[in-house]
Amino acid sequence: MATFKRCEECGVPEQIAVERQWLNSGVVVQRGNIMQRTGFIESANLGPLYAGIAEIIGIPIDNLIVESTRKGGGRYVRGILPPQIQEAVRDGSLALEPIIAVLLATAEVSGYGRCEQVGLRYDTGAELSLEAHAGDFVTLRIENPYSIAPVVGVFTGATEAVTGLPFRADYQETGANTYDIKISVGEHAIESGERLEAHAYDYREGDIVLEPCSTCGLPRALAAYKWDDDQGTITDTRKGRRMVGVGPYVMDPLFKELEEELGDAIPRAVVESQRRFVKSGFYSVDEVRDFDAFRAELALKGMGNLRELELGPEGLRMRIENADCYLMMVGLMQGIFELARGVDSEVEWELSQEGDLQIQVTPKK
């Protein structure tokens, strides 16, 4: 369990200011690397979203979630861990255990749940090869994870980024919402090549200004988020929702891989699963009625720069630049329209190469 040092004014852990930067384009990036996006999203819909997709397409997707987030987690860790630290672990001059402790603290401050290392075998004196490290492993215990499959993937990718070796993971539930994850040196369960790679963000200027905290410089609105040291969770106290700090690698590459494997029905399945969850009552129409407030909220989460939003009896139209998790956004807005109008609907969308998303929802005829 990590104890977070916090900004005295807004209460946000200082590590957030060290690792993340809010741009005026509705994008949150890794500080010092504007090509690597991250953000905050509500985590309560992830389990139902994944389950809904699996139900609609008729096959489980947990292994693909793990593989997608393995790659993204590795990229993120390579961006925040100094190269000399990685080199020291790989040449045997630095033990792996303290680096794992740092990674677990980073996971907790990102809202992954309570994390601890419970087992480790890693020969720091061995050469960097699968044969020399055969049988080496790390075992982690995660209590109250925001969603177990992406947590497993991120930790696997993070361990690879530090050691330079491939790992594969097995996990099991050992208690009430408590999981043990064993990450072992070995070839990946899925060989997906480049298909699960997230696209780097191409920076563009925007016009969003989020009022900063005068002490740490982070958006002042983050003061409404509560970081719980004991639980490793983040809660939006305004809405009572659990949040998690993740980037596009959790969603977009996964959906692309599913589409490559199973066909062009997958995007519709993702949108439909999200629409169903929204209709269950988690979100409210009131959240989108104030354009400026909704625009600022999306920017705070790193979801993009909202440019247009019209909601009326004849339909809903939305345009957002630099869209993140865009299929979830499509399903969200379709569900919001149906909640507002009490009718079934049809939805169409278009995503440009620059990441600009246009959504059109109309009543079903």
Disulfide bonds with the S-S distance in Angstrom:
none
